[in-house]
Amino acid sequence: MNRLKSLLLGGLLASVSIAALSTHANASIVNFRNEHLNTNTIAFNNAKLIRERQLHEQQLREQKARELRERQAREQKARELRERQARLHH
């Protein structure tokens, strides 16, 4: 009878151990997936920030180029006006 109890208790202990190991393995897989997901999320967010910064920098370059063209056009008109006035007064 003691031998039967010992076998049953050993079997129960083995089952519990296997269940615990399985639970631990599943938890490790879930942790790995979460960490991988977090890494992907961080990489996606970083890429998004980089794209937004590049777009902002491109918009600033375009604005500066537009302002330069406008200033050059104003200077050209002012030069032409001075030349016309100089011709009229001489």
C-alpha positions as CSV (number, residue, x, y, z in Angstrom):
1,M,0.0,0.0,0.0
2,N,2.8,2.4,0.9
3,R,4.4,1.6,-2.5
4,L,1.2,2.5,-4.3
5,K,0.9,5.7,-2.4
6,S,4.5,6.5,-3.2
7,L,4.0,5.8,-6.9
8,L,0.8,7.9,-7.0
9,L,2.6,10.7,-5.1
10,G,5.6,10.5,-7.5
11,G,3.3,10.6,-10.5
12,L,1.4,13.6,-9.1
13,L,4.7,15.3,-8.4
14,A,6.0,14.6,-11.9
15,S,2.7,15.9,-13.4
16,V,2.9,19.1,-11.4
17,S,6.5,19.6,-12.4
18,I,5.7,19.1,-16.1
19,A,2.8,21.5,-15.8
20,A,5.0,24.1,-14.1
21,L,7.7,23.8,-16.7
22,S,5.2,24.1,-19.5
23,T,3.7,27.2,-17.8
24,H,7.2,28.7,-17.5
25,A,8.0,27.9,-21.1
26,N,4.7,29.5,-22.3
27,A,5.4,32.6,-20.1
28,S,8.9,32.8,-21.7
29,I,7.4,32.7,-25.2
30,V,4.8,35.4,-24.3
31,N,7.6,37.5,-22.8
32,F,9.7,37.0,-25.9
33,R,6.8,38.0,-28.2
34,N,6.1,41.1,-26.0
35,E,9.7,42.2,-26.1
36,H,9.8,41.6,-29.9
37,L,6.6,43.6,-30.3
38,N,8.0,46.4,-28.1
39,T,11.1,46.5,-30.1
40,N,9.1,46.6,-33.3
41,T,6.9,49.4,-31.9
42,I,10.0,51.4,-30.8
43,A,11.6,50.9,-34.3
44,F,8.3,52.0,-36.0
45,N,8.1,55.1,-33.7
46,N,11.7,56.0,-34.4
47,A,11.2,55.6,-38.1
48,K,8.1,57.8,-37.9
49,L,10.0,60.5,-36.0
50,I,12.8,60.4,-38.5
51,R,10.4,60.7,-41.4
52,E,8.6,63.6,-39.7
53,R,11.9,65.4,-39.0
54,Q,13.1,64.9,-42.6
55,L,9.8,66.2,-43.9
56,H,10.1,69.3,-41.6
57,E,13.6,69.9,-42.7
58,Q,12.6,69.6,-46.4
59,Q,9.8,72.1,-45.8
60,L,12.2,74.5,-44.2
61,R,14.6,74.2,-47.1
62,E,11.8,74.8,-49.6
63,Q,10.6,77.9,-47.5
64,K,14.1,79.3,-47.5
65,A,14.5,78.8,-51.2
66,R,11.2,80.5,-51.9
67,E,12.1,83.4,-49.6
68,L,15.5,83.7,-51.4
69,R,13.8,83.7,-54.9
70,E,11.3,86.4,-53.6
71,R,14.1,88.5,-52.2
72,Q,16.1,88.2,-55.5
73,A,13.0,89.2,-57.5
74,R,12.5,92.3,-55.2
75,E,16.1,93.3,-55.6
76,Q,15.9,92.9,-59.4
77,K,12.8,95.1,-59.6
78,A,14.4,97.7,-57.3
79,R,17.6,97.7,-59.5
80,E,15.5,98.0,-62.7
81,L,13.5,100.9,-61.1
82,R,16.8,102.7,-60.1
83,E,18.2,102.3,-63.6
84,R,15.0,103.7,-65.2
85,Q,15.0,106.7,-62.8
86,A,18.7,107.3,-63.5
87,R,18.0,107.3,-67.3
88,L,15.0,109.7,-66.8
89,H,17.0,112.2,-64.7
90,H,20.0,112.4,-67.0
